[in-house]
Amino acid sequence: MGNGYWGKTLRVNLSNRTVTTEVLPEQVCRDFLGGCGIAAKYIADEVDMGIDALSEGNKIVIATGPVNMINIAGAGRWEICALSPLTHMWGEANGGGFFGTKLKHTGFDVLIVEGKASTPVYLKIDDDEAQICDAGKYWGMDNIEVYDALQGDIGKEYSVISIGQAGEKLVPMACVCSEGAHGHAGRTGMGAVMGSKNLKAIAANGKKPQSVADEAKVKECINTVLNNIKNSGFYPDFHKYGQVGSIIPREAEGLLPIKNWKQGSWREGAAKIGTPAFNEALDVETRACAFCPMGCKRWVKVKDGKYAHVGPGAEYESVAMIGSALLVDDLKPISYANDLCNRYGVDTISVGGVIAMMFELYEDGVVSKEYLDGVEAAWGSGEALVALTKKIGLAEGVGKELGKGVAHMAKILGEKAQTAAVEVRGLEVPAHDPRAYFSMGLTYATSSRGACHLHGFSEAMELGVVIPEIGITEAVDRHSEEKKAQACAVFQDVAQLHNSMVWCFPLMFGDVPYSLQLEITNAITGWGLAPTEFLKVGERINVLQHIINLKRGLTRAQMKYPKRFTEVFEDGGAAGKVPDFEKMIDEYLKLRDWDENAVPSKKKLGELGLEKYL
């Protein structure tokens, strides 16, 4: 097409081992942009909403976007979508590394994987062609092992995404890793969907030159983004410390999950696991994704002892969920458990959430040491963290149940476990306590994939990010319900633009504003979209994903605020603060033009061109 798209979809049917190429219409690109947007379109059109997520009828859609076409910071990101085996609703995960740009430059905009292979396979995708290859020798390998082995066999120029043992064993919280666990598409169990299809890995090595509408403008935008990032106030510490640099300030604000969200303050513990302690204890080196100067990825080394390991290090969410949420203040077992999650391929947020639940229930006498296969799940125990992580990743013993998530454990353990189950629609809550930033609780309840901060980082508005072009003109008090419906809806739509371009959302804090995001998209595509037109694309994507959930059985009652967050802290940065959730969600539904059952109006569906889906 010459405007950031090739106009081609690659369809791979593993059941009959066929590979075909289809036309991707430009109007679909205009309406859904790419990434999770186009994926939602394909899944809504082609997948029976009544199926089990691990059945042969589920389809994996990996869709690139216009930004993956150019050599700009953040262009290596990628989206993988399917119905979720963890939440049983819309499933989506976003990973870093190099795969997004490598897949895009093969000449395909979208990859659809359907059916199920009779034996383990991997996909090898080069310019304008793909092969289904035998993966028998790689089955059973962890993510780092398969990355090294596959690159050794086919060449280091290939970017590889893969599953570890957790995906092979269909653990519902299994994730997909890129470049041997440099990046993770962590949430909603996409690794299990790959495993259900006997798909071990996908290797891509695109070399086709970029195809854009305005070469000169694209080059100018690339340079502007690079300069803005390097000159931003966000850059120095983020480059030096990565996401873990947020641990100490987030604890001070009351945002950090502590003791399964029961405790409001943990200053000494946060200092032990945050920075600079993290860099010093783990001998940190900096790593970066494609074309990015941020270098927020960590490479860690523990040279000796029972927690010895070398590899990609933990980020904020991981250190929080398998550290502070468990009161574990020793970085070595935290980092080792993170390394196990990397290798097995399991989501650290979900792993931390379900282990924190077990720690609480063990203290309360609801579960015993015997129930946990001899693990003494005491608060602060790094040994218990590591032991339970192994069981989850390998689906062994009690790990078979824990790997199904917090909501599942609450169901089988009964009423006494309900309060300790901190999740929304089956997805464990990420490391952002909504008592610290009220809008986040509303975002969790209304996100199309459940508790998720990357489906709308409304916290940004409470941190001072403004987007005047689309009505966000001032920061709002983080402990007020006012304007939170607006913040939630707008930032959800902006997030889906990031997830469909496909681009890296933290660049927002590196002086890459919405206006520049739009300028880049227009330079690549030549569409000349206005700010409100661009935002409408994000809304269309959100509403279509929401419709998929409605067809999977979503009710307004499930769009809930976890009970734990109605408890009031006595100390810390969120002391005494609990939002009026019902007020916020009522305003949200009205703003979205959804009825009291969270069903979009006919007028809204017509406005977005989605009438046929509901």
Backbone torsions as a table, in degrees:
resi	resn	phi	psi	omega
1	MET	NA	-22.8	177.6
2	GLY	77.3	17.6	-177.2
3	ASN	-140.6	44.1	180.0
4	GLY	91.0	-0.9	179.3
5	TYR	-134.9	149.9	173.5
6	TRP	-92.8	-18.3	-177.0
7	GLY	75.0	29.8	-176.3
8	LYS	-135.3	137.0	173.5
9	THR	-114.1	132.8	176.1
10	LEU	-98.8	121.0	179.8
11	ARG	-112.9	124.4	-179.9
12	VAL	-117.8	118.6	176.1
13	ASN	-103.3	111.2	-175.5
14	LEU	-77.5	-22.4	-179.9
15	SER	-67.8	-46.2	-180.0
16	ASN	-106.9	8.1	174.6
17	ARG	55.0	49.1	176.0
18	THR	-112.3	148.7	177.3
19	VAL	-127.7	120.7	-178.4
20	THR	-132.0	158.0	177.5
21	THR	-116.4	134.9	-178.9
22	GLU	-125.8	158.6	176.3
23	VAL	-76.6	133.1	171.5
24	LEU	-103.3	108.0	-176.0
25	PRO	-63.8	144.3	179.5
26	GLU	-61.2	-34.0	-178.7
27	GLN	-63.4	-34.5	176.0
28	VAL	-63.9	-39.4	177.5
29	CYS	-65.3	-41.6	178.1
30	ARG	-63.9	-39.4	-176.1
31	ASP	-78.2	-33.6	-172.0
32	PHE	-125.2	-3.3	169.9
33	LEU	70.9	-54.9	-177.8
34	GLY	157.6	-161.7	173.4
35	GLY	44.8	-130.1	-176.3
36	CYS	-69.7	-17.6	177.9
37	GLY	-71.3	-54.2	177.8
38	ILE	-65.2	-34.6	177.3
39	ALA	-60.8	-42.5	178.8
40	ALA	-61.4	-40.1	178.7
41	LYS	-60.4	-49.0	-179.9
42	TYR	-63.7	-43.3	-176.9
43	ILE	-68.6	-41.3	177.5
44	ALA	-63.4	-35.4	-178.4
45	ASP	-77.8	-32.6	-165.8
46	GLU	-115.9	-19.9	-171.7
47	VAL	-102.5	131.3	176.1
48	ASP	-66.4	120.3	-176.1
49	MET	-71.0	-5.7	179.8
50	GLY	-95.4	-0.7	-173.4
51	ILE	-81.7	162.4	169.6
52	ASP	-77.0	140.6	-175.6
53	ALA	-63.9	-23.5	180.0
54	LEU	-98.8	12.2	177.7
55	SER	-85.6	166.6	-178.7
56	GLU	-62.8	-23.7	-176.9
57	GLY	-75.4	-16.0	177.2
58	ASN	-69.6	150.8	179.9
59	LYS	-125.5	140.2	173.8
60	ILE	-94.5	129.5	174.8
61	VAL	-122.3	119.4	173.7
62	ILE	-112.6	111.4	-175.1
63	ALA	-120.0	131.4	173.8
64	THR	-86.2	177.6	177.2
65	GLY	-135.8	-175.9	-176.4
66	PRO	-63.0	-33.8	-177.3
67	VAL	-67.4	-29.1	178.6
68	ASN	-64.5	-13.1	-179.5
69	MET	-75.6	-23.5	-171.2
70	ILE	-117.9	161.7	-176.9
71	ASN	-88.2	66.0	-177.8
72	ILE	-114.5	151.6	179.1
73	ALA	-51.6	130.1	177.7
74	GLY	90.7	-1.1	-174.1
75	ALA	-76.7	-3.2	179.0
76	GLY	-83.1	-5.9	-175.6
77	ARG	-70.5	158.7	-174.6
78	TRP	-150.3	155.0	-178.6
79	GLU	-121.2	136.8	173.1
80	ILE	-126.3	129.7	-173.1
81	CYS	-134.2	150.5	176.9
82	ALA	-175.0	173.6	168.2
83	LEU	-66.7	140.6	-171.1
84	SER	-89.5	131.0	174.4
85	PRO	-78.2	-11.6	179.4
86	LEU	-90.4	-48.6	-177.8
87	THR	-98.9	-17.0	-178.9
88	HIS	68.9	15.5	178.4
89	MET	-126.5	-151.6	179.7
90	TRP	-58.5	129.5	178.5
91	GLY	-118.1	135.1	-176.2
92	GLU	-157.7	141.0	175.8
93	ALA	-146.5	148.7	-174.2
94	ASN	-124.4	126.6	-177.2
95	GLY	-121.9	159.6	178.2
96	GLY	-101.8	-170.4	179.0
97	GLY	110.9	-128.9	-174.1
98	PHE	-131.5	-5.4	-170.5
99	PHE	-63.7	-36.8	-177.8
100	GLY	-57.9	-47.9	-179.6
101	THR	-73.6	-35.4	179.5
102	LYS	-65.9	-40.0	178.1
103	LEU	-69.8	-44.1	-178.8
104	LYS	-56.7	-42.3	-174.6
105	HIS	-81.5	6.4	167.8
106	THR	-78.1	-13.7	-178.5
107	GLY	101.6	8.1	177.4
108	PHE	-117.2	138.9	175.8
109	ASP	-89.3	-31.1	-173.5
110	VAL	-136.4	140.4	171.3
111	LEU	-118.6	123.2	174.9
112	ILE	-113.2	126.6	176.7
113	VAL	-114.9	122.3	-178.5
114	GLU	-130.9	165.4	-179.6
115	GLY	77.5	-163.2	-179.5
116	LYS	-148.6	130.7	177.4
117	ALA	-74.3	147.4	-179.9
118	SER	-75.9	-23.2	177.3
119	THR	-138.1	164.1	-178.1
120	PRO	-59.9	136.3	-179.7
121	VAL	-137.8	165.4	165.7
122	TYR	-134.7	159.1	178.0
123	LEU	-102.4	136.2	176.4
124	LYS	-119.5	116.7	-173.6
125	ILE	-119.2	121.5	176.2
126	ASP	-117.4	-171.6	-178.5
127	ASP	-58.8	115.3	173.5
128	ASP	63.8	15.6	178.1
129	GLU	-152.7	159.1	179.9
130	ALA	-146.4	151.6	178.8
131	GLN	-131.1	144.1	170.5
132	ILE	-94.4	119.3	-172.7
133	CYS	-119.0	153.0	179.0
134	ASP	-68.2	132.3	179.4
135	ALA	-119.2	18.9	-178.1
136	GLY	-54.7	-40.2	-177.6
137	LYS	-70.9	-19.1	-177.6
138	TYR	-97.1	-16.2	-178.1
139	TRP	-64.2	131.0	-176.4
140	GLY	99.4	-15.1	177.2
141	MET	-76.7	150.7	172.1
142	ASP	-80.6	175.6	-173.0
143	ASN	-63.2	-37.5	179.7
144	ILE	-72.0	-39.3	178.6
145	GLU	-64.0	-45.2	-177.5
146	VAL	-69.5	-34.2	177.0
147	TYR	-61.9	-49.1	179.9
148	ASP	-64.2	-42.9	-177.2
149	ALA	-68.1	-43.7	-177.5
150	LEU	-67.9	-43.6	176.8
151	GLN	-64.0	-34.7	176.9
152	GLY	-64.3	-32.6	-177.8
153	ASP	-84.0	-38.7	-173.3
154	ILE	-114.0	-11.9	176.0
155	GLY	123.1	142.8	-177.2
156	LYS	-74.0	-9.3	179.2
157	GLU	-75.1	-11.4	179.9
158	TYR	-84.2	135.4	167.3
159	SER	-87.4	138.9	-173.6
160	VAL	-126.5	131.2	165.1
161	ILE	-112.9	145.4	-171.1
162	SER	-153.4	170.1	170.9
163	ILE	-116.6	153.1	174.1
164	GLY	-99.1	-156.6	-176.7
165	GLN	-64.7	-31.1	-178.9
166	ALA	-64.6	-42.5	177.3
167	GLY	-64.6	-41.1	178.0
168	GLU	-60.7	-36.6	-177.4
169	LYS	-89.3	7.5	175.7
170	LEU	61.9	35.1	174.6
171	VAL	-65.9	122.1	-173.1
172	PRO	-59.6	-21.8	177.5
173	MET	-99.0	18.2	179.4
174	ALA	-69.5	143.3	-178.6
175	CYS	-115.2	178.5	177.1
176	VAL	-117.0	133.6	-175.6
177	CYS	-114.4	149.8	176.9
178	SER	-116.9	147.6	176.6
179	GLU	52.3	45.6	178.2
180	GLY	65.5	36.5	175.8
181	ALA	85.7	19.2	169.7
182	HIS	-65.9	-42.3	179.4
183	GLY	-127.2	155.9	-175.8
184	HIS	-136.1	130.0	164.6
185	ALA	-93.5	89.3	-158.9
186	GLY	-87.1	-32.5	-163.5
187	ARG	-98.3	157.8	172.1
188	THR	70.3	11.7	167.8
189	GLY	80.0	30.9	-179.3
190	MET	-66.3	-24.6	175.6
191	GLY	-65.1	-36.0	178.0
192	ALA	-68.2	-35.3	178.5
193	VAL	-65.8	-42.4	174.4
194	MET	-59.7	-44.1	179.5
195	GLY	-61.9	-36.7	-179.7
196	SER	-65.5	-18.8	178.6
197	LYS	-101.5	7.4	-176.7
198	ASN	58.5	32.7	179.9
199	LEU	-102.4	106.8	-175.7
200	LYS	-80.2	-39.4	-172.4
201	ALA	-159.6	163.5	171.8
202	ILE	-132.4	127.2	-179.8
203	ALA	-116.7	129.8	-177.6
204	ALA	-128.9	140.6	178.8
205	ASN	-143.5	70.3	179.9
206	GLY	-79.1	137.2	-179.4
207	LYS	-129.5	6.6	-178.2
208	LYS	-68.8	140.6	-179.0
209	PRO	-68.4	157.1	-177.9
210	GLN	-66.6	152.1	179.9
211	SER	-133.4	105.5	-174.2
212	VAL	-133.7	165.9	-177.3
213	ALA	-75.8	-38.8	-174.0
214	ASP	-136.1	92.3	-176.5
215	GLU	-57.4	-45.2	-176.5
216	ALA	-64.9	-43.5	-179.7
217	LYS	-67.4	-38.6	177.5
218	VAL	-60.9	-45.5	179.0
219	LYS	-60.7	-41.9	178.0
220	GLU	-61.5	-42.5	179.9
221	CYS	-65.5	-39.8	178.2
222	ILE	-59.6	-45.3	-180.0
223	ASN	-67.3	-38.4	178.3
224	THR	-62.7	-45.5	179.1
225	VAL	-60.9	-45.2	-179.7
226	LEU	-60.6	-46.4	-179.2
227	ASN	-67.8	-41.6	179.8
228	ASN	-61.0	-44.0	179.8
229	ILE	-61.5	-50.7	-175.2
230	LYS	-66.3	-26.0	-179.3
231	ASN	-99.0	3.1	-179.1
232	SER	-78.1	154.3	175.5
233	GLY	-68.2	-19.7	-178.6
234	PHE	-75.5	-29.9	-168.3
235	TYR	-63.4	-51.3	-170.0
236	PRO	-56.3	-51.4	-178.0
237	ASP	-72.4	-36.2	-179.8
238	PHE	-66.0	-37.9	177.1
239	HIS	-68.2	-40.6	-177.1
240	LYS	-74.3	-41.8	-171.8
241	TYR	-111.7	-13.0	-176.4
242	GLY	65.9	-161.8	-176.4
243	GLN	-67.1	-24.2	-178.1
244	VAL	-65.1	-18.7	175.9
245	GLY	-61.2	-13.3	-179.9
246	SER	-84.3	-12.1	-172.9
247	ILE	-57.2	-53.8	-175.2
248	ILE	-66.9	-50.1	178.8
249	PRO	-64.1	-33.2	178.9
250	ARG	-70.3	-33.4	174.3
251	GLU	-63.4	-41.2	-179.1
252	ALA	-63.4	-31.5	-179.1
253	GLU	-82.3	-12.6	-175.8
254	GLY	87.2	13.5	-177.8
255	LEU	-86.9	-29.5	-173.3
256	LEU	-68.1	132.1	175.5
257	PRO	-71.0	125.7	-177.2
258	ILE	-132.3	126.1	177.6
259	LYS	55.0	55.4	-177.5
260	ASN	52.8	43.3	173.8
261	TRP	70.1	17.5	-177.8
262	LYS	-95.7	-17.1	-170.3
263	GLN	-117.8	137.7	-173.8
264	GLY	-91.2	-17.5	-175.2
265	SER	-145.6	144.5	-179.1
266	TRP	-159.8	57.1	-169.7
267	ARG	-61.7	-47.6	-177.7
268	GLU	-66.3	-40.1	178.4
269	GLY	-65.1	-42.9	179.5
270	ALA	-61.1	-38.2	178.8
271	ALA	-64.5	-31.2	-179.0
272	LYS	-75.6	-29.2	-176.5
273	ILE	-108.1	-10.9	178.4
274	GLY	-86.6	-161.2	179.3
275	THR	-103.8	149.0	10.6
276	PRO	-84.7	-2.0	-176.7
277	ALA	-55.9	-39.6	-179.0
278	PHE	-58.2	-49.3	-179.2
279	ASN	-62.7	-39.9	-176.4
280	GLU	-72.5	-44.5	-175.5
281	ALA	-70.9	-29.1	-171.9
282	LEU	-112.3	11.0	174.7
283	ASP	50.0	57.2	-167.8
284	VAL	-73.7	139.6	166.7
285	GLU	-119.2	156.7	-177.9
286	THR	-92.3	140.1	173.6
287	ARG	-131.1	156.0	-178.1
288	ALA	-135.0	157.1	172.1
289	CYS	-85.3	-178.4	-174.0
290	ALA	-54.7	126.1	170.5
291	PHE	63.9	11.4	-170.2
292	CYS	-102.1	128.5	177.0
293	PRO	-81.0	-14.9	-176.6
294	MET	-57.9	-47.7	-178.8
295	GLY	57.8	46.8	-175.6
296	CYS	-81.7	-8.6	178.0
297	LYS	-76.3	148.5	-179.2
298	ARG	-111.0	150.6	169.6
299	TRP	-125.3	121.7	-170.5
300	VAL	-117.3	158.3	-179.6
301	LYS	-142.6	122.5	167.9
302	VAL	-119.5	110.7	-164.7
303	LYS	-81.6	-25.4	-177.4
304	ASP	-148.1	174.6	-178.9
305	GLY	89.0	177.8	-174.5
306	LYS	-70.2	-13.4	178.6
307	TYR	-108.0	22.7	-179.9
308	ALA	-63.2	134.0	177.1
309	HIS	-169.0	159.1	176.1
310	VAL	-138.3	133.6	177.9
311	GLY	158.1	-168.0	179.8
312	PRO	-59.7	133.8	-174.8
313	GLY	-92.1	170.0	-178.9
314	ALA	-73.7	152.9	174.7
315	GLU	-109.9	-175.4	-173.9
316	TYR	-53.6	-52.1	-176.3
317	GLU	-57.7	-40.8	-177.0
318	SER	-69.6	-48.4	-179.8
319	VAL	-60.8	-37.4	179.2
320	ALA	-69.7	-48.5	-172.1
321	MET	-76.7	-30.3	176.8
322	ILE	-107.7	12.7	176.9
323	GLY	-123.4	-86.4	-174.6
324	SER	-62.7	-34.7	179.9
325	ALA	-63.3	-18.6	179.9
326	LEU	-111.2	1.2	-173.5
327	LEU	61.3	25.7	174.6
328	VAL	-85.7	119.8	-176.3
329	ASP	-115.0	15.7	177.4
330	ASP	-105.7	115.6	-174.7
331	LEU	-65.7	-26.8	-176.0
332	LYS	-67.1	-49.7	175.8
333	PRO	-67.9	-31.2	175.9
334	ILE	-61.1	-49.3	-178.0
335	SER	-67.6	-35.7	178.7
336	TYR	-67.0	-42.9	177.3
337	ALA	-62.9	-38.3	175.9
338	ASN	-62.4	-40.2	177.9
339	ASP	-63.3	-39.6	176.3
340	LEU	-62.9	-43.0	177.7
341	CYS	-61.3	-41.0	176.0
342	ASN	-57.0	-49.2	-173.2
343	ARG	-70.8	-48.7	179.4
344	TYR	-70.6	-28.5	-176.3
345	GLY	80.9	62.4	174.4
346	VAL	-130.4	148.6	-177.5
347	ASP	-70.5	120.1	-177.9
348	THR	-65.0	-31.1	179.0
349	ILE	-65.4	-47.8	-179.8
350	SER	-68.4	-39.8	177.4
351	VAL	-60.2	-48.5	179.4
352	GLY	-62.8	-39.4	-179.6
353	GLY	-62.9	-44.1	-177.2
354	VAL	-76.4	-32.3	176.5
355	ILE	-69.9	-39.8	176.8
356	ALA	-60.2	-39.3	176.8
357	MET	-60.5	-43.4	179.5
358	MET	-66.1	-38.6	177.2
359	PHE	-59.7	-44.5	-179.6
360	GLU	-65.8	-44.8	-178.1
361	LEU	-70.1	-28.3	174.8
362	TYR	-67.5	-44.4	177.9
363	GLU	-61.9	-37.3	-177.5
364	ASP	-83.8	-3.2	178.1
365	GLY	80.4	11.7	178.6
366	VAL	-76.8	-37.2	173.2
367	VAL	-119.9	149.9	-176.8
368	SER	-108.3	170.5	174.3
369	LYS	-60.0	-37.9	179.5
370	GLU	-65.8	-41.3	179.0
371	TYR	-60.1	-35.5	-178.5
372	LEU	-91.7	25.8	175.5
373	ASP	58.9	38.2	176.3
374	GLY	87.8	2.3	179.8
375	VAL	-84.4	127.3	177.2
376	GLU	-90.7	97.2	-169.4
377	ALA	-85.6	62.5	-179.0
378	ALA	-85.6	144.6	176.8
379	TRP	-52.5	134.8	177.1
380	GLY	86.6	-0.8	-175.7
381	SER	-83.7	107.3	174.3
382	GLY	-66.5	-33.2	178.9
383	GLU	-64.1	-42.0	178.6
384	ALA	-66.3	-40.0	176.4
385	LEU	-56.2	-50.4	-177.8
386	VAL	-65.3	-43.6	-177.7
387	ALA	-62.3	-44.8	-178.6
388	LEU	-72.6	-31.7	175.5
389	THR	-62.8	-42.8	177.7
390	LYS	-60.9	-43.2	-178.2
391	LYS	-65.0	-39.1	178.7
392	ILE	-67.7	-49.1	-176.0
393	GLY	-63.2	-32.1	-178.6
394	LEU	-101.5	2.2	-179.6
395	ALA	52.6	49.4	-178.9
396	GLU	-111.6	140.4	175.9
397	GLY	55.2	-132.8	-179.3
398	VAL	-64.0	-18.7	178.3
399	GLY	-61.1	-25.9	177.6
400	LYS	-61.5	-36.6	178.7
401	GLU	-83.3	-42.8	-178.5
402	LEU	-59.9	-35.4	-179.2
403	GLY	-67.3	-9.8	176.8
404	LYS	-87.7	-5.1	170.2
405	GLY	100.5	170.4	-176.1
406	VAL	-62.0	-45.0	-178.4
407	ALA	-62.4	-40.3	177.8
408	HIS	-63.6	-44.4	-178.7
409	MET	-64.3	-37.1	177.9
410	ALA	-64.2	-36.6	-178.9
411	LYS	-67.2	-43.9	-175.2
412	ILE	-83.1	-20.4	-178.6
413	LEU	-95.3	-11.3	171.3
414	GLY	89.1	-168.3	-169.3
415	GLU	-58.5	-37.7	-177.0
416	LYS	-66.1	-15.9	-178.2
417	ALA	-94.8	-7.2	-170.5
418	GLN	-62.3	-47.0	-175.9
419	THR	-65.7	-30.6	-178.9
420	ALA	-79.3	-6.0	-177.5
421	ALA	-90.9	97.6	-175.8
422	VAL	-100.8	94.8	-176.1
423	GLU	-155.2	163.7	171.8
424	VAL	-132.6	118.9	-180.0
425	ARG	52.3	41.0	173.8
426	GLY	87.0	-2.2	179.8
427	LEU	-110.2	124.8	-178.8
428	GLU	-61.3	142.1	-175.4
429	VAL	-71.8	132.8	176.5
430	PRO	-72.0	176.6	-167.4
431	ALA	-80.7	53.8	179.5
432	HIS	-138.8	101.7	-176.4
433	ASP	-75.2	120.4	-177.3
434	PRO	-70.3	-7.7	173.0
435	ARG	-73.1	-18.6	176.8
436	ALA	-87.3	-37.7	178.5
437	TYR	-132.4	101.3	-168.2
438	PHE	-57.7	-33.0	-175.5
439	SER	-64.7	-24.3	-175.1
440	MET	-67.5	-33.1	177.1
441	GLY	-63.7	-38.9	176.6
442	LEU	-67.7	-39.3	177.4
443	THR	-61.9	-44.8	178.3
444	TYR	-58.7	-45.5	-174.1
445	ALA	-68.8	-28.9	-173.4
446	THR	-107.9	-6.7	177.9
447	SER	-61.7	143.5	-178.6
448	SER	-70.2	-15.1	177.1
449	ARG	-113.7	17.5	179.7
450	GLY	89.2	-156.2	-174.3
451	ALA	-60.2	104.3	-173.1
452	CYS	-152.1	129.0	177.6
453	HIS	-91.7	-12.3	-179.2
454	LEU	-96.4	2.9	170.2
455	HIS	-102.0	28.3	179.3
456	GLY	141.8	91.0	-179.1
457	PHE	-86.8	66.3	-178.8
458	SER	-61.2	-21.7	173.3
459	GLU	-51.1	-28.3	-178.8
460	ALA	-59.8	-40.9	179.2
461	MET	-64.0	-35.4	177.8
462	GLU	-75.2	-19.1	175.9
463	LEU	-90.3	-5.5	175.4
464	GLY	111.3	2.8	178.5
465	VAL	-74.5	127.2	177.9
466	VAL	-117.5	149.7	176.7
467	ILE	-135.6	76.7	-172.7
468	PRO	-59.4	-27.7	-178.4
469	GLU	-61.8	-22.7	-177.6
470	ILE	-127.0	25.2	169.3
471	GLY	95.7	-1.2	176.7
472	ILE	-94.7	93.6	-170.2
473	THR	-105.1	-12.3	-179.0
474	GLU	-153.2	153.5	174.6
475	ALA	-69.0	155.7	179.0
476	VAL	-124.5	154.2	179.0
477	ASP	-60.7	126.1	-177.1
478	ARG	-67.4	-21.1	-179.4
479	HIS	-107.2	35.0	174.8
480	SER	-128.8	150.6	176.1
481	GLU	-84.1	-10.4	-174.9
482	GLU	-66.7	134.9	177.2
483	LYS	63.1	13.3	-178.5
484	LYS	-75.9	-30.3	175.4
485	ALA	-63.9	-42.3	177.7
486	GLN	-63.6	-47.1	-179.9
487	ALA	-58.8	-45.1	-177.7
488	CYS	-62.8	-50.7	-176.4
489	ALA	-64.1	-46.0	-177.4
490	VAL	-65.5	-45.6	-177.7
491	PHE	-72.7	-25.6	171.3
492	GLN	-65.0	-42.6	180.0
493	ASP	-68.4	-39.6	176.5
494	VAL	-64.0	-40.2	179.5
495	ALA	-61.4	-40.2	-179.3
496	GLN	-71.4	-21.7	170.3
497	LEU	-68.8	-45.1	175.3
498	HIS	-57.9	-45.8	-175.4
499	ASN	-73.7	-7.0	179.4
500	SER	-114.3	-13.5	179.9
501	MET	-69.3	-34.6	-12.6
502	VAL	-92.5	131.0	-171.9
503	TRP	-139.2	170.4	-174.0
504	CYS	-94.2	114.1	-174.8
505	PHE	-64.3	-34.5	-180.0
506	PRO	-59.3	-15.7	177.7
507	LEU	-62.0	-20.6	175.6
508	MET	-53.7	-36.3	-178.1
509	PHE	-84.8	-6.0	176.1
510	GLY	-100.2	35.9	178.7
511	ASP	60.8	39.4	171.8
512	VAL	-114.5	85.1	-172.6
513	PRO	-77.5	173.7	179.2
514	TYR	-56.0	-40.2	-178.7
515	SER	-61.3	-37.2	178.8
516	LEU	-75.1	-35.5	174.9
517	GLN	-57.0	-44.4	178.8
518	LEU	-69.3	-40.7	180.0
519	GLU	-60.2	-41.1	178.8
520	ILE	-64.4	-46.5	179.8
521	THR	-59.6	-44.1	179.6
522	ASN	-66.8	-36.6	178.8
523	ALA	-65.1	-37.7	-179.8
524	ILE	-73.2	-46.4	-170.7
525	THR	-91.9	-28.8	-174.8
526	GLY	75.7	16.7	-174.6
527	TRP	-79.9	-24.3	179.8
528	GLY	65.4	38.6	-179.1
529	LEU	-68.3	141.4	171.5
530	ALA	-83.0	161.3	-178.6
531	PRO	-54.6	-42.3	-178.8
532	THR	-73.1	-31.2	176.0
533	GLU	-66.1	-41.2	179.1
534	PHE	-62.6	-45.3	-180.0
535	LEU	-62.8	-33.3	179.4
536	LYS	-63.3	-32.2	174.9
537	VAL	-61.8	-43.9	178.3
538	GLY	-62.5	-40.2	177.7
539	GLU	-64.9	-42.4	179.2
540	ARG	-57.7	-42.4	179.9
541	ILE	-64.3	-46.8	179.4
542	ASN	-59.1	-45.4	-176.2
543	VAL	-68.5	-37.9	177.9
544	LEU	-64.6	-41.1	176.4
545	GLN	-63.6	-38.6	177.5
546	HIS	-63.5	-39.0	177.7
547	ILE	-63.1	-41.1	175.6
548	ILE	-56.4	-43.0	178.7
549	ASN	-65.2	-41.2	177.6
550	LEU	-59.7	-40.1	179.0
551	LYS	-71.3	-21.2	176.3
552	ARG	-89.4	3.7	174.3
553	GLY	107.8	7.5	-179.5
554	LEU	-61.1	135.5	174.1
555	THR	-121.8	162.4	177.4
556	ARG	-59.0	-34.9	-178.7
557	ALA	-62.9	-27.5	179.7
558	GLN	-79.4	-13.7	177.8
559	MET	-85.7	77.0	-163.9
560	LYS	-115.5	167.7	174.2
561	TYR	-107.9	116.9	-175.4
562	PRO	-53.8	140.3	-176.3
563	LYS	-56.7	-36.0	-178.4
564	ARG	-56.5	-33.6	-176.1
565	PHE	-81.2	0.5	172.1
566	THR	-90.4	-5.7	177.5
567	GLU	-81.8	140.9	-173.8
568	VAL	-96.8	128.3	174.5
569	PHE	-73.4	145.0	175.5
570	GLU	-92.6	-17.0	-179.2
571	ASP	-143.8	176.3	178.5
572	GLY	89.2	179.3	-173.6
573	GLY	-70.9	-11.2	177.0
574	ALA	-117.8	22.9	-177.8
575	ALA	-57.6	131.6	175.8
576	GLY	75.5	7.8	-172.7
577	LYS	-110.0	121.3	172.1
578	VAL	-141.6	126.7	-176.2
579	PRO	-77.4	159.8	171.0
580	ASP	-86.2	89.7	-172.8
581	PHE	-65.0	-42.3	-176.7
582	GLU	-62.6	-37.7	176.7
583	LYS	-61.4	-45.0	-177.0
584	MET	-67.0	-42.5	-175.7
585	ILE	-73.2	-32.5	175.1
586	ASP	-62.4	-41.5	177.5
587	GLU	-65.8	-37.4	179.6
588	TYR	-63.5	-48.0	-179.2
589	LEU	-60.3	-41.2	178.6
590	LYS	-65.3	-42.8	179.9
591	LEU	-64.0	-39.2	-179.9
592	ARG	-75.9	-14.8	-172.9
593	ASP	64.9	46.2	172.0
594	TRP	-110.9	148.7	-178.4
595	ASP	-81.1	-174.6	-176.5
596	GLU	-64.6	-15.9	175.5
597	ASN	-98.1	10.9	178.9
598	ALA	68.3	27.1	177.4
599	VAL	-98.1	123.7	179.1
600	PRO	-60.2	144.3	-179.8
601	SER	-70.5	160.9	176.2
602	LYS	-61.0	-36.6	178.4
603	LYS	-61.5	-45.2	179.9
604	LYS	-64.9	-43.8	178.6
605	LEU	-60.5	-40.2	177.9
606	GLY	-66.8	-40.0	178.5
607	GLU	-60.1	-35.8	-176.7
608	LEU	-95.4	-3.5	-179.0
609	GLY	71.1	32.5	-175.6
610	LEU	-115.5	19.0	-174.2
611	GLU	-55.9	-38.1	-173.1
612	LYS	-71.8	-13.0	-174.4
613	TYR	-88.6	-12.1	-177.3
614	LEU	-143.0	NA	NA
